[in-house]
Amino acid sequence: MRLLFLALLASPAVAQPEFALPLDCDIGMTCFIEDYVDNAPEPGRQRDYACGINSRDKHKGTDFALLDFGAIGRGVAVRAAAPGTVLRVRDGMADDRLMRGVTSETACGNAVLLDHGDGFQTMYCHLRKDSVRVRPGTAVDTGTALGMVGLSGQTNHPHLHFQVMRAGAVIDPFRPDATGTCGAAEGSLWAIDPPYTKTGLITAGFSDRVPEFDAVRDGSARMADGTSDTPLVVYAHAGHAEHGDLLTLLATGPDGTEIFRRDSVLKAPQVSIMRAAGKKAPPEGWPPGDYLGEALLTRAGKVIAHRFAHVTVR
């Protein structure tokens, strides 16, 4: 009996996977982490693993966002973060920022689900249509190409939603044994922890005027449709910006031509700040079509946060 007890004590701990970056990009240059797992158990609130603002209510994964829609066509590979076996795949959904026909069952879009043993699984969502390269039963290594970043499922901007589960429950790879609480990274599953900053863009959108701060915060400032004579204004709400951060606001027309761009160097640390930039309609009016707005926050040449905005001129 004593020998059995000693043998149990000597048994190795359950092996945890060690994750590599799950896509081909350079964080801070060609991509950034937009949202983390929501570690606020209270409904209607959100906080990332470090007690910051970079999450969304009930968000279940880590979102690696690209900086432009053209990257979808150029192709950014999604790769297995650790060795495993393919359990399920979905492919064939359209890359559609309007999310037409998307349901709760297809919100992940084109996707791959991997099993890593000992109850650990990872899911890769919003892949490009017809880009999935693996099939159920395929054994993969760290870095095996699974597909390409796309715009399928419930998303209106190009990004990879990377979700980690253990025994069916969502866990935060930055705090796997303390998911639901926040603080320093604890028992991280990353081979190399991705860089973190508490600074973030809370929202961005189009309006027909420089909006009031309260209207930005409650969402009433957002304009989805305009007319040919409507002024076009892009606004952004940032949190925890630092002295010297550069906030760029810009808009492009249906043909990709830049309409306006404004760079603002932030002069002091700001817990919460709103900026806006825009342009009146030309005498002949705005051409009909879809207009793209962008808010880009950089620090010393590195991308911290980025948000897209959309409006349709009819």
Secondary structure in CASP SS format (residue, H / E / C, confidence):
PFRMAT SS
TARGET T0000
AUTHOR 0000-0000-0000
METHOD secondary structure of the structure
MODEL  1
M C 1.00
R H 1.00
L H 1.00
L H 1.00
F H 1.00
L H 1.00
A H 1.00
L H 1.00
L H 1.00
A H 1.00
S C 1.00
P C 1.00
A C 1.00
V C 1.00
A C 1.00
Q C 1.00
P C 1.00
E C 1.00
F E 1.00
A C 1.00
L C 1.00
P C 1.00
L E 1.00
D C 1.00
C C 1.00
D C 1.00
I E 1.00
G C 1.00
M C 1.00
T C 1.00
C E 1.00
F E 1.00
I E 1.00
E E 1.00
D E 1.00
Y E 1.00
V C 1.00
D C 1.00
N C 1.00
A C 1.00
P C 1.00
E C 1.00
P C 1.00
G C 1.00
R C 1.00
Q C 1.00
R C 1.00
D C 1.00
Y C 1.00
A C 1.00
C C 1.00
G C 1.00
I C 1.00
N C 1.00
S E 1.00
R C 1.00
D C 1.00
K C 1.00
H C 1.00
K C 1.00
G C 1.00
T E 1.00
D E 1.00
F E 1.00
A E 1.00
L E 1.00
L C 1.00
D C 1.00
F C 1.00
G H 1.00
A H 1.00
I H 1.00
G H 1.00
R H 1.00
G C 1.00
V C 1.00
A E 1.00
V E 1.00
R E 1.00
A C 1.00
A C 1.00
A C 1.00
P C 1.00
G E 1.00
T E 1.00
V E 1.00
L E 1.00
R E 1.00
V E 1.00
R E 1.00
D C 1.00
G C 1.00
M C 1.00
A C 1.00
D C 1.00
D C 1.00
R C 1.00
L C 1.00
M C 1.00
R C 1.00
G C 1.00
V C 1.00
T C 1.00
S H 1.00
E H 1.00
T H 1.00
A C 1.00
C C 1.00
G C 1.00
N E 1.00
A E 1.00
V E 1.00
L E 1.00
L E 1.00
D E 1.00
H E 1.00
G E 1.00
D C 1.00
G C 1.00
F E 1.00
Q E 1.00
T E 1.00
M E 1.00
Y E 1.00
C E 1.00
H E 1.00
L E 1.00
R C 1.00
K C 1.00
D C 1.00
S C 1.00
V C 1.00
R C 1.00
V C 1.00
R C 1.00
P C 1.00
G C 1.00
T C 1.00
A E 1.00
V E 1.00
D C 1.00
T C 1.00
G C 1.00
T C 1.00
A E 1.00
L E 1.00
G E 1.00
M E 1.00
V E 1.00
G C 1.00
L C 1.00
S C 1.00
G C 1.00
Q C 1.00
T C 1.00
N C 1.00
H C 1.00
P C 1.00
H E 1.00
L E 1.00
H E 1.00
F E 1.00
Q E 1.00
V E 1.00
M E 1.00
R E 1.00
A C 1.00
G C 1.00
A E 1.00
V E 1.00
I E 1.00
D C 1.00
P C 1.00
F C 1.00
R C 1.00
P C 1.00
D C 1.00
A C 1.00
T C 1.00
G C 1.00
T C 1.00
C C 1.00
G C 1.00
A C 1.00
A C 1.00
E C 1.00
G C 1.00
S C 1.00
L C 1.00
W E 1.00
A C 1.00
I C 1.00
D C 1.00
P C 1.00
P C 1.00
Y C 1.00
T C 1.00
K C 1.00
T C 1.00
G E 1.00
L E 1.00
I E 1.00
T E 1.00
A E 1.00
G E 1.00
F E 1.00
S E 1.00
D C 1.00
R C 1.00
V C 1.00
P C 1.00
E C 1.00
F H 1.00
D H 1.00
A H 1.00
V H 1.00
R H 1.00
D H 1.00
G C 1.00
S C 1.00
A C 1.00
R C 1.00
M C 1.00
A C 1.00
D E 1.00
G E 1.00
T C 1.00
S C 1.00
D C 1.00
T C 1.00
P C 1.00
L E 1.00
V E 1.00
V E 1.00
Y E 1.00
A E 1.00
H E 1.00
A E 1.00
G E 1.00
H E 1.00
A E 1.00
E C 1.00
H C 1.00
G C 1.00
D C 1.00
L E 1.00
L E 1.00
T E 1.00
L E 1.00
L E 1.00
A E 1.00
T E 1.00
G C 1.00
P C 1.00
D C 1.00
G C 1.00
T C 1.00
E E 1.00
I E 1.00
F E 1.00
R E 1.00
R E 1.00
D E 1.00
S E 1.00
V E 1.00
L C 1.00
K C 1.00
A C 1.00
P C 1.00
Q E 1.00
V E 1.00
S E 1.00
I E 1.00
M E 1.00
R E 1.00
A E 1.00
A E 1.00
G E 1.00
K E 1.00
K C 1.00
A C 1.00
P C 1.00
P C 1.00
E C 1.00
G C 1.00
W C 1.00
P C 1.00
P C 1.00
G E 1.00
D E 1.00
Y E 1.00
L E 1.00
G E 1.00
E E 1.00
A E 1.00
L E 1.00
L E 1.00
T E 1.00
R E 1.00
A C 1.00
G C 1.00
K E 1.00
V E 1.00
I E 1.00
A E 1.00
H E 1.00
R E 1.00
F E 1.00
A E 1.00
H E 1.00
V E 1.00
T E 1.00
V E 1.00
R C 1.00
END
